């Protein structure tokens, strides 16, 4: 453990990031990645992360994953494919409310089987085109996207990175079946309830949808549309198969970030205008993730988070008490470290306790994931969506606004999951 001075610096960084996001409510011109980049500078200069260790603390496969997915999504969007898909989707519904509920389920199920960050990357263009075609508020659709993909990713081991870690590190038998058995029903219920609650909070009227959908009008470049669509399907299928192989201990690609990166590199060679595709990569998000790894590693090394977690009692012999303490710790401290880094630590913490049951592991998966719906810092997918919203559409969702809706949604989500797990375990 490092010195008390190091913990003071770590505390400063956490407060700085949270306050910085709150202040952005009035000064949105300062991007999220700039806040994280400046905090990483402090982490390095103060010695929390030595200069010669910077490269080793960055998860480069995540960076490659993002670059690859941004490239493929940019190709699909610029060709008009995502606009076509969104309008085709909207044309299947006659009213806004049914569209909203169906879209929530769609985003959630996609996240469950294709990793939530994948949906966070390809979802924003879809959400934009759905909102424009149906007359729904843009911020509403983006918040619905953020909440839905977080909720949906709860119910499978491959839904998000923390679930993959838990499935591999735990003693759960047949994790894919176990996750679906205990988490699928409350997840689907939460997707419907979240859509209805958000519609009420945003005062979305259940108006009739009128669309004049002519498929051929929306594809601007057929060649690039085919390439973009094929790229997305190939990445999703490869990641899904690779995750299943990983969960069952079969040979698989451990550096999964290379999968979309290699596929994107092939598409660059075949696309009509590779330079234009490269311009549309959200480099701000790439900077955010690089600097986030540095900042969070610095905070982690001080031991501050471990001391904070020890404050929450762990009720070893009481299932309800254990579920409660795991849920509270996961939701609170995922806001400080983001859910994936916290899950890495909490797995080791649980292994050090005398009793570890399937209920514990399923609860950690649920709580660390749902924590992403409370604040912007709770999940990396939130940052991806916000950066896309700011970079492409010139608007944003403030920390305060996200928290206002997230507090209500997270409370409802946790209650539903909590009751279902207690009754069925």
Protein Blocks (a to p, Z undefined) as FASTA:
>chain_A
ZZfklmmmmmmmmmmmmmmmmmmmmmmmbcfklmmmmmmmmmmmnomagfklmmmmpcfk
lmmmmmmmmmmmmmmmmnommmmmmmmmmmmpcbfklmmmmmmmmmmmmmmmnojklmmm
mmmmmmmmmmmmnopafklmmmmmmmmmmmmmmmpmklpmklmmmmmmmmcehkllmmmm
mmmmmmmmmmmmmmmmmmmmnopacddddddddfklmmmblklmmmmmmmmmmmmmmmmm
mmmmmmnopacdfblmlmmmmmmmmmmmmmmblmlmmmmpcfklmmmmmmmmmmmmmmmm
nommmmmmmmpccdfklmklmmmmmmmmmmmmmmmnojklmmmmmmmmmmmpmbdcfklm
mmmmmmmmmmmmmpmmlpmklmmmmmmmmmmnopacdfklmmmmmmmmmmmmmmmmmmmm
mmmZZ
